[in-house]
Amino acid sequence: MKDYTNNLSFDSDAPVHSTDQSVHRLLDYINTIKDCRIVDVLNTEDCVNIKIHCFTCKAVEDFLKSVIGNEFQRETIVLRKCLAMQEHIKVHDVVASCSSESIENTRKRLDKRASTTDFTCRKHRSTQCTWYCSDDDKFFCSTCKDSNHRSCIGIKQVVSERSYEKQNQSLVVKRKIGKYNIRIKNLFMNRDDNDKDDCRISRIRILPDGNILLLDNGSSRLKKLDSSYNVVSHCDIPYVFYSRPDMCYIGDDRAVVCSSTDRIIQYVNVSGKLKLEHTVKLDHKCYGLACHGDTLYVGGFGTIYTYNRDCQEKHVLYNTNNAYFFHIAVSDDGERIYIPTGIGGLVTIDNKGNHLFTLKHGQWYETSDLCIVGDGTVLVLDTEGHVHQVDYNGKQVLGTVVDKSMSLRTTSMCFDRQRCRLFAAEYVENYIPVFQLQHHNNDTNIN
């Protein structure tokens, strides 16, 4: 494999042995896909990796269909047999797949070219496609697989599950873009003339299209900003003024806002102009919200409840007696739920409600908020304004992203994966600091 790829040439007329022919045929499957190119062959002591770039979303789909196709898979079996006959090769395997990390890197590259948005499930917009059904010719997420494709025969996994435990690359602040005064028109957020009070942003979230949702307790409004930080719409949510509200995006152009005082979940249509939909009255306090696939997670006092996205089918997922669950975050694969519990540290449970780990670390104070980065790690905010990066298992602090030298006094934050930016809401200061982040030893500038 190494010998062949070191001298890779699709135009050579020289005779080749069976191993070379098998490699040639496999690479030719990829090389003939429109807008899909083999750009590098990476050799290590133990293996060889083929680096492939897809330049359109259609190319990503065609690539995934190709590598899980019967012809391609049959050829990998042939190659394994050929390699097994090579005496100098001790370890041999042929794996053809696409990782979630590769999909994310492709999406970022396409975003910069304004070509497309994401390779996400059409039904669950915030969830990655990981499966393909040849019966229906559709890509979809694991939730759709379990609910809609149980009886299908032609189901194959197209995005390999990452080894989240191995993700340990730390984030650092590359530069502080600005500390925007949200009361000044056209700088960060246009303060509406009808706002009753100063803007007091209690929650901030990023929508899949790059727009930003802000929950303004000062004026009891939900506000939407475009990617240039201009307010494009707002709607009144009067009951949030006296409560500790939370919000999250649930897919299908809808977000939900909860009120701990009134035990209400308000549905909001976020496509175009913000529009209030129906409300649902719960029989318990509701402080924190998170959504993954069809499951809505609601945090109360000492209890995490699960509902479907329409707030039906209530179940108790996790229960303790000594914590307010003001925020919840769910890992991209849906396997881990992270809960900041103040002085109790960071609690990690699985999606069956089993307690996995409680992290209390000497570097931080009370945990207050958190967000998922997208590389298998979590950003955790403490009450002193420090932002720490924690590994996927919730067991190890990888580093401090924002420290006390940056004088951050915030109650809420979110991470913009598309532009690798951290947004923080300084509730009493009327400011929103924005930080450009980068992975350690990564010098790529994202504008």
N, C-alpha and C positions, 0 to 999 in steps of 0.2 A: 504493500500500500504506500509506504513512504517512498520507496524507490520510484514508483510510478508517478506519484504526485509531485516529487521533486523535479521531474522532467515532463510535467503535464503539457500535452499538446494534442489538441483535438484534430489537428490537420496532418499529423504524422502518418506516413504510409508504411512505416517500418512494421515488421511482424511483431506481434505481442503474444505473450503466453496467456493462459486462461485467467490468471489473477488480474492482469492488466485489462483484459477484455471486460471482465466483470466490473472493475472500477470505472472503466470508460463508459459502459452502458449506464451505470448508476448516475454518474455525473451528467451524462447527456440528458437524462430525464429532467434534471434541474436546469441545465443550460438552455433547453428549448422552451422553457416557460417564458412567456412574454413579460418584460419588465422585472425579470428575476435573473441575477448574475452571480456567478461564483467569483468572489473578489479576492480571496486569499486562502492559502492552504497553510495551516498552523501545525508544525511538527513539534512534538515533545519527545522525551525519552521513552514514553510508554505508549503514545498513541498519536493519531493524526486527526485534526478537526478541520472541517471544511467551513469556511466563513461565507455566508450567502446574504446578499442584500435584496430585499423586495422593495420596489420603488412605488408600488401602488397597493391599495387594499385588495384589489382583485388578484394581484400577484401573490399576496399572502395566502389567500384562499386557494389559489391554484397550486401553490407549493405544498400546502398541507394536504390537499386532496391527492397530490402525486405521491408523497412519501408514505401515505397509508394505503395506497392503491395496491391491488394484488400483484401487478407486474413488478413494481418496485420492491415489494416485500419478498417476492420469489427470488429476485436478483440478489437481495441481501443474504438469503440462505445459500445461494450459489457461492457468493464471495466468502462466507464463513467457511464453507467446505474447502475452497481453494486455499484460504489462509491456514487451515488446519494441516494441509499437506506441506507447508513450508517449515522445514526443520528449525530454522533460526528464530521463528516466532513462537514465543512461549505463551503469550496471552493474546487472544484475539476475540474481537466482538465487533459487530456492526450495528450501530444504533442510529436510526434516522428519526428525528423528532424536532420539535421547535419548543423552546422554553418560554415561559411567561416573560422572563427577562428580555428575551429576543423580541417578542411581540411589543413590549414596552419601548425598547430602543427603536424599533421600526416606527412605532406611532410618533415618538418624539421627532424623528427625522422627517416624517411626512408632515407633521404639524408645522415645522419650520418652513416647509415648502408650500404650506397651505393646500395640501393635496387631499387630506382626509382627516378623520378625527380619531377613531379607535377601532380595535377589533373586539368589540363587546357584544354581549348577547342582545338580540333585538328586543326581547321581552324585558330582560333585567339589565337595563342600560349601564348600571354601575358594576356589572359582573363580567369577568373575562370569559370568552368562549374557550372551552377546553375539550369539547366533544363534537364529532361529526356523524351524522346518520346518512348513509348512502340510500336508504329506503326513501327518505324525504328530501335528500340533497340539501341539508341544513346544518349550519354550525350553531351551537348553543352551549349554555353553561351547565354545570352539574345539577343545578336545581331543575332545569327543564328536562334533563335526562331522567331524573327520578320521577317527575310528574307526567311527562308527555311521551316518553320514548321507551317505556319499560318493555313493551312487547316487540320492539323493533329488533331485527336481526343484524342489520348492517351498521352497528354502532362501534366506533373506534375513538380512542383518545388521541387528540391531535396536538394538544399542548401538554408537554410533560410537566409533572409537578416538581417544583423546585425544592432543593434541599434547604429549606429556610434556616435550619440550624447552622448552616455554614455561612450564612450572611453575617459578616462582621465588619464591613467597610463603613467607616464612620463618616458622618456629615460634618462639615465645618461651614462657618459663615465666610463667604467670599467677599461680600461687601454689604453694607447697609444701604439700601436703595434710597430710603428716606423715612422720615417720621412725619407723616402727613397730618396736618391739622384738618380734621373733617368738618370744621365749621367754616372753612374758607372755600368759597365757590371755585370749582374747576381745578382744584388741586388733587383732592382724592375723592371726596364725595360731595355732591351738590346738596347743600342743606336747603331743604324746601322752605319757602316763605311761611308755610302753614305749620311747620314744626312747632310744637308747643314748648319745647325745652331744648337744651343742648343735646347733641347726639351722644348717647351712652350705649355703645355697642357691647352687648352681652354675648352674642354668638356670631361667628363668621364661618361660612362654608363655601366651598367651590363647587359649582355645577359642572356636569360633564362637558358642556360646551365652552367652558372657560369663564363664564360669567360668575359673579360673586353675589352671595346672599348675605345680608347683614340684618341682624335682629337688633333694632334700636329701641331700648327700653325708655329712653328719654321722651320720645314722641309716640311710643306704642305703635311702631310701624315695622314692617318687613320691607327691606329695600333691596333692589337688584341693581348691581353695577355691571357695566360691560368690561371687557378686558383692558380698556383704557382708563378704568376707574371712574367713569361717569355714571351717575344715576340715570337709569333708563325707565324705572318703574318703581312704584311702592304701593302698599296697601296697609290699611289700619288693622291692627290686632290688639284691641283695647285691653284685654285681660292680662297682658304680659307685664304691665307696669308694676304691679305689686307682687309679682311672683318671680321665681327663678326658672325661667323658661329654657328650653333647648329646642333644636331643630335638626332635621336631617333630610337628605334627598332619598326618595324611595323608588325612583324610576318612573317611566311613562310620563315625564314632564310634571311630576308632582313632588312637593315637599310637605313635611308635616312639622307643626310647631306645637309644643306641649306647655301646659300651665300647671305648676305644682299646686297652686292655690285652688283653682277651679276644677282640677282633674279633667281637663279638656284637651283633646287632640284636634287641632285645626288643620284641615287639608287645604293646600294652596296649589293652584296651577301656575307653574313658573315659565311656561312657554309664552313668549311675547310679553304682554303686560301681565303683571301679577294679578291673579284673580282668586278670591276666596271661594272655596267649595264648601263642603259640609263639615260639621264638627261631630266628634264622637265623645260621649261622656263616659268616663271610666269609673270603676268602683274603688279606685285606690289612687294614692298620690303618684304623680308622674314627673320625674325630674330629668332623666336622661333618655336620649333616643339614638338608635342606630338601626340600620337596615342592611340586610344582605340577602340577595335573591328575593324570595317571597316572605321572608321572616322579618318582622319588626320587633326589635328589642326595646323594652320600656323599663327604665330603672325607677324604682320607688324607694321607700325607706327599708333598707335591708333586704330587698327582693328584686330580682331581675325576672320580668315577665316576657313571654313571647306571644305574639299575635301574628296573623297573616297581615298583608299590607292594607287590608280593609278594616283592621282592628277587630277581627273576629277570631274565634278559636283560641281563647286565652289559655295559657299554661304557665305554671311557675317553673322557671328554669333553675334558679339559684336563690338560696335563702340564707341570710345571716341576720344577726340582731343588733349590730352596732355600727351601721354606716349608712349615710345617704349616698345614693348612686346618682350623682348629678351628671355624669358623662359616661358613655360607653363607646367602645370602638371594636370593630370586628375585623379580623385579618382577611386578606383578599381571598384566601381559600375557604373561609368560613369555619375553620377548625378551632380558632382561638377567639375568645372574648376577653377584652382587657377593661378593667374597671379601676379608676383612681378613687381611693377611699380616704383621702385626706391624710391624717396622721397614721392611718393603717397601711399606707404604702400603695403599691400597684398589685392588684389581685388579677390573676389569670385563670380563667376556667375554660373548659372545652365546650363544644356546642351541645353536649348532653347535660351540662350543668355540673360536671365534676370539677372540684377545685384542683388546680394543678400546681400553683405556686403563688406565694406572696413575697414581693420584693420590697424590702426596706433598706434604703441605702444611706450611708452617712453623708453623701454629698448633697442630698436634697432635703427639703423641708416637707410640708404637707403636699401631697399630689392633688392637683386640681383639674387638669384637663389633659387630653392626649389626642393624637391623630396618627393614622397609618401612613407610612412613607411610600410603600409600594415595592420595596426591595426585601420585604420580610422583616423590617424593623419598625419600631414604634417611637414616636416623639412624645415625651412626657413633660408636662409643665408643672412646676411647683409654685407654692404661694409666694415665694420670693422672686419670681420672675425668671428662674433658670429653666432652660429647656434641655432635657437629657435624652439621649438616644439609647433605647433598650432593644435587646435582641428579640427574635420571634417568640422564644419560649417564655419571655418575661422574667428571665432569671439573671440577666447580666446587663449592667450599664456599660455601653460601648464608649461613651464619651459625653461631654457637655457641649452642646451646640451653641447655646446662648448662655453667657454667664453674667454675674452681677456687674461687670464692667460696662455692660451695655444699658444699664439702668432701665430694664424692662419691667414695667408694672402692669401686668395683664391678667385678665380673667378667662380669656378664651383665645384659641389659636387654631389655624388650619394650615395644611400643606398643599400647595399648588404643584401637582406632579408634572404638569405640562411644562412649566417654566422653572421648576425647582426653587420655588419661593415659599417663604414662611410668612404668614400674615398673623399679626397679634392684635387683639382688641384691648386697648387701655380704657377700661370702663369709666373711670373718674377723671381722666385727663383729656378726653376728646381727641385722642391721637390714635392712629393705627400705624405702628412701625412695620416696615416690609423689609425682609432680609433675602438677599440672593444667596442660596446655598450651593454647595458643590460637594461631591464625594471626595474624600481625601485622595490627593495625588491626581485629581481630575481637573485639568485646566480649561475645560470647555466652557466658553462664555455663553450663557443663555440670555438673550436680550428680551 
